[in-house]
Amino acid sequence: MIHKILKVTLLAIIFPAFIFSCEEDTGPEGQDQAVRDNIVILDYFEENDITEYESTESGMYYIVETEGAGSTVPDEAIVKVHYTGSLLYGNVFDSSVYRDEPFEFQATTGRIVSEYDEDGEPVFSGTVIDGWIEAVSLMKLGEKTRFYIPSALAYKERGSGSIPGNSVIYFDIELLEILPL
């Protein structure tokens, strides 16, 4: 019921602004992409009878499936996770679980650990999406959580591979290990 009220309230605010605005249209429905993503996620929850979830100020939603232990991930730590990423209404596009290869990255910067040098120091290459940085900051060791990530925190308008631009996606993430940097 709350998400229906939120959706109606958002539309009541956005729609009149669109009708009377002289600015360039921000999308096919005249809505800001973040508003469209939020509506898509809430509609998905309604269609799938998902009623218990948390949200963040950035527009990401999440459901803790298995509680973790201890405190949240400290700054500058490297996290080792298993994940499965899916399009909201589609197929799995990537999974460390299917490959049986945990994935490592620096929690606060998102820098991906590609390997370790001969001294055991991490070698970084690339970064994860912004949604992952926020996601692991909310997790505790051993936790399994599903994160519904709006396009601004994912692959934005450019998309990536089989992920179309402006797609809402979700990741099932399990925090396996927290390593000092």
BAMI-975177 format. One record per residue (C-alpha): y, x, z. Coordinates in steps of 0.2 Angstrom, whole numbers, plus 5000, padded with zeros to 4 digits. Layout:
N
YXZ
...
This chain:
181
500050005000
501250145004
500950234987
501350064979
502950054988
503350234984
503050204966
504150044965
505550134974
505450284963
505550174947
506950074955
507950234957
507450314940
507550164928
509350114931
509950294930
509050314914
509750154906
511550204910
511450394908
512250484893
511150634896
509750684886
508150594888
506950694900
505350614893
504550474883
504850354897
506550424902
505850484918
505950654926
504250744924
503950764943
504150574944
502950544930
501650664938
501850574955
501550404947
500050474938
499250544954
499650384964
498850284950
497350394950
497150374969
497350184967
496050174953
494850284962
495050194979
495750354987
496750305002
496750455014
497750605008
499150715012
500650775002
501850915002
503750914998
503350994981
502350844975
500650914978
499350804986
497750854995
496250805004
495350915016
493450895013
492851015026
493951075040
494251265042
494351365058
495751475065
497551495059
498151475042
498251625030
499351765036
500751825024
500251975013
498351945015
497151935000
496151784999
494351764992
494051584986
492851484976
493651354965
493351224952
494751164941
494750994932
495950884921
496450734931
495550614919
494450744910
493250884911
493051044921
494051184913
493651334924
492551364939
492151524949
490751424957
489851394940
490051584937
489551624955
491051744956
492251724970
494051744965
495351854974
497251854974
498651894986
499151744996
501051744996
501351824978
499851754969
499451924961
497651924955
496552064961
495652124945
494752264953
494852394967
495152574964
494152724971
495152714987
494752534990
496552474986
496752314975
497252334957
498252174952
498452094935
499251924932
499651784944
498951624949
499851454946
501151414959
500151264966
498851394972
500051494982
500551334991
498751274992
498051425001
499551435013
498951265020
497151315022
496051395036
494551505034
493051405028
494051255023
493651155007
495051055000
495450964984
497250994978
498050874965
499350984957
500850914947
501251004931
502751094938
501651184950
500251214936
500451254918
502051164915
502551104898
501651254889
499851204895
498451334894
496951334884
496151164885
497451104897
498851004888
500651034893
501350934907
499550894914
499150844932
497650944937
496550964952
495651104960
494251104973
494551264983
493551344997
494351485007
492851605009
493751755016
495451825021
495652015018
497052125025
498152205011
